[in-house]
């Protein structure tokens, strides 16, 4: 529990960056967590006590500084407002959410390892995230792990869990992988399951629209990268602020 004196001195989310500004290295890092979010808005449409963030900074007081966030590819918090004060969140600060930490954090491994199996695991454990899920469909052999792994925080340590889909009773949902047709393209995605092991379906029309939006975003990012290269700047090695 944060002392009233410390809480008073903590910055507001209005003053903090909303992400780490690190570009994703493939469209699935945005697509898959957004698909999970979209399904939640359908199956939990009558609930106002949850929030699912995608590529959003999570600020906390268990790290080196409350101004240094961890940025999951996706995270779920229960017992918070879906729209904080009726507005969209720019970022998620635990001290502004009645000390509610995410109950699930999702990381997707890319071609450049980002500490998913060590550094971030330690951060999430210190923060108290109950379930930590790592999705690594392409580089699991390189990393000597499985493509889909679920870790549960037990006595302050993450213990890998067995079974897929994996049911999370504290969440009331399971998660696993499934081959689906998204926007006319067949691919493996992450999906929510009910307690009986049935997939919560995703309407294909909505998925196609989401893919198109992400394609446009990716084109913008590519144009920006091309512009930076024309100015002699390597977009993959931007100087730290």
C-alpha positions in Angstrom: 0.0 0.0 0.0 1.3 3.4 -1.0 1.6 6.0 1.8 -0.6 9.1 1.3 2.6 11.2 1.2 4.1 9.2 -1.7 0.8 9.0 -3.6 0.5 12.8 -3.4 3.9 13.2 -5.1 3.3 10.7 -7.9 2.8 12.1 -11.4 -0.6 12.0 -13.1 -1.2 9.9 -16.2 -1.8 13.2 -18.0 1.8 14.0 -17.5 3.3 10.5 -18.4 4.0 9.0 -21.9 1.2 6.6 -23.0 3.7 4.0 -24.4 7.4 3.4 -24.8 7.2 4.6 -28.5 8.8 1.4 -29.6 7.4 0.4 -33.0 6.0 -3.2 -33.2 8.0 -5.4 -35.6 5.0 -7.2 -37.1 1.3 -6.5 -37.4 0.3 -9.4 -35.2 1.7 -7.6 -32.1 -1.2 -5.2 -32.6 -3.7 -7.4 -34.3 -3.8 -10.3 -31.8 -4.2 -8.3 -28.6 -6.8 -6.1 -30.3 -8.8 -9.2 -31.3 -8.8 -10.4 -27.7 -10.1 -6.9 -26.7 -12.8 -7.0 -29.3 -14.1 -10.4 -28.1 -14.1 -9.1 -24.5 -16.3 -6.1 -25.5 -18.8 -8.7 -26.8 -18.8 -11.3 -24.1 -18.5 -8.8 -21.2 -20.6 -6.1 -22.8 -22.8 -5.9 -19.7 -19.8 -5.5 -17.3 -18.2 -2.2 -16.5 -15.6 -3.5 -14.1 -12.8 -4.5 -16.4 -10.2 -2.9 -18.7 -8.0 -4.4 -21.4 -5.1 -2.4 -22.6 -3.1 -2.9 -25.8 0.5 -1.7 -26.0 -0.1 0.7 -23.1 2.3 1.9 -20.5 1.6 0.5 -17.0 3.1 2.7 -14.3 3.8 1.3 -10.9 5.8 1.8 -7.7 7.5 -1.6 -7.6 10.2 -0.8 -10.1 13.2 1.5 -10.2 11.0 4.6 -10.6 7.3 5.3 -10.9 8.1 7.2 -14.1 9.5 4.0 -15.8 6.6 1.8 -17.0 6.3 -1.7 -18.2 4.5 -2.0 -21.6 2.8 -5.3 -22.2 1.5 -6.2 -25.6 -1.8 -6.7 -23.8 -3.1 -6.7 -20.2 -6.4 -7.2 -18.3 -7.4 -5.6 -15.1 -10.5 -6.5 -13.1 -12.4 -4.3 -10.7 -11.6 -1.0 -12.5 -13.7 1.2 -14.7 -13.9 0.4 -18.4 -13.7 4.1 -19.1 -11.9 5.9 -16.3 -14.1 8.9 -15.3 -16.0 8.4 -18.6 -12.9 9.0 -20.7 -10.3 6.8 -22.5 -7.1 6.1 -20.7 -3.8 7.4 -22.1 -1.9 5.0 -19.8 -2.5 2.9 -16.7 -1.1 4.1 -13.4 -1.7 1.6 -10.5 -1.9 4.5 -8.0 -4.8 6.0 -10.0 -6.7 2.7 -10.2 -7.1 2.0 -6.4 -3.9 0.0 -6.4 -5.5 -2.6 -8.8 -2.7 -4.3 -10.8 -3.4 -6.2 -14.0 -4.4 -9.8 -13.4 -3.2 -10.9 -16.8 -0.2 -9.7 -18.8 0.5 -10.8 -22.4 3.8 -10.6 -24.2 4.5 -11.6 -27.8 8.0 -12.5 -28.7 9.4 -11.0 -31.8 12.6 -11.5 -33.9 14.5 -9.3 -31.4 14.2 -10.8 -27.9 12.8 -8.3 -25.4 13.4 -9.9 -22.0 10.1 -11.8 -22.0 11.6 -14.8 -20.2 13.6 -12.9 -17.6 13.5 -9.2 -17.2 9.8 -8.7 -17.9 8.9 -11.8 -15.9 10.7 -10.3 -12.9 8.9 -7.0 -13.3 5.5 -8.6 -13.5 6.2 -10.8 -10.5 7.3 -7.8 -8.5 4.1 -6.0 -9.6 1.9 -8.9 -8.6 0.4 -9.8 -11.9 -1.3 -13.2 -11.3 -1.0 -14.6 -14.8 1.8 -14.0 -17.3 1.3 -15.3 -20.8 4.1 -15.5 -23.4 3.2 -16.2 -27.0 6.1 -17.1 -29.2 4.9 -18.8 -32.4 8.0 -18.2 -34.6 11.0 -18.2 -32.3 10.2 -20.7 -29.6 12.9 -23.1 -30.7 15.5 -20.3 -30.8 14.5 -19.4 -27.2 14.2 -23.0 -26.0 10.6 -22.5 -24.9 7.1 -23.5 -26.0 5.1 -21.4 -28.5 2.4 -20.7 -25.8 3.3 -20.6 -22.1 1.2 -19.6 -19.1 2.8 -18.7 -15.8 1.0 -18.3 -12.5 2.3 -16.3 -9.6 2.6 -18.6 -6.6 4.3 -17.4 -3.4 5.9 -14.6 -5.3 7.4 -16.8 -8.0 6.0 -17.7 -11.5 5.3 -21.3 -12.0 4.6 -22.6 -15.5 1.2 -24.1 -15.9 0.2 -27.1 -17.9 -2.7 -27.4 -20.4 -4.0 -25.6 -23.4 -6.4 -23.9 -23.5 -5.6 -22.9 -19.9 -8.5 -22.0 -17.7 -8.0 -19.0 -15.3 -10.7 -19.3 -12.6 -9.8 -16.0 -11.0 -10.5 -14.3 -14.4 -13.4 -16.5 -15.5 -11.8 -17.1 -18.9 -9.4 -19.4 -20.5 -6.8 -18.6 -23.2 -5.2 -20.7 -25.9 -4.4 -20.8 -29.7 -6.7 -21.4 -32.6 -6.5 -21.4 -36.4 -9.0 -18.9 -37.6 -9.8 -17.1 -40.9 -9.2 -13.4 -40.2 -10.1 -11.0 -43.1 -9.9 -13.9 -45.6 -6.5 -15.0 -44.3 -6.1 -18.2 -42.3 -3.7 -17.8 -39.4 -3.2 -18.8 -35.8 -4.5 -16.4 -33.2 -5.0 -16.2 -29.5 -8.5 -16.7 -28.3 -10.6 -16.7 -25.2 -12.3 -20.0 -24.0 -15.1 -20.7 -21.7 -14.9 -23.2 -18.8 -16.1 -26.0 -21.0 -13.3 -25.4 -23.5 -15.4 -23.7 -26.1 -14.0 -20.8 -28.1 -15.6 -17.4 -27.8 -16.0 -16.6 -31.6 -14.9 -13.6 -33.4 -17.2 -12.1 -36.0 -15.2 -12.2 -39.3 -16.5 -8.9 -40.6 -15.2 -7.1 -37.6 -11.8 -8.9 -37.8 -11.5 -7.9 -41.4 -12.2 -4.3 -40.6 -9.6 -4.4 -37.8 -7.0 -5.9 -40.1 -7.6 -3.2 -42.7 -7.2 -0.5 -40.0 -3.9 -2.1 -38.9 -2.8 -2.3 -42.5 -3.3 1.5 -42.8 -1.4 2.1 -39.6 1.5 -0.1 -40.8 1.6 1.8 -44.1 1.9 5.1 -42.1 4.7 3.6 -40.0 6.5 2.5 -43.1 6.2 5.9 -44.7 7.6 7.5 -41.5 10.5 5.0 -41.5 11.2 5.9 -45.2 11.2 9.6 -44.3 13.6 9.1 -41.4 16.0 7.1 -43.6 15.9 10.0 -46.2 17.0 12.3 -43.4 19.9 10.0 -42.6 18.2 8.5 -39.5 18.0 4.8 -38.8 14.4 4.2 -37.6 15.6 0.9 -35.9 18.2 2.7 -33.8 16.6 5.9 -32.7 18.5 7.8 -29.9 17.1 7.5 -26.4 15.4 10.6 -25.0 
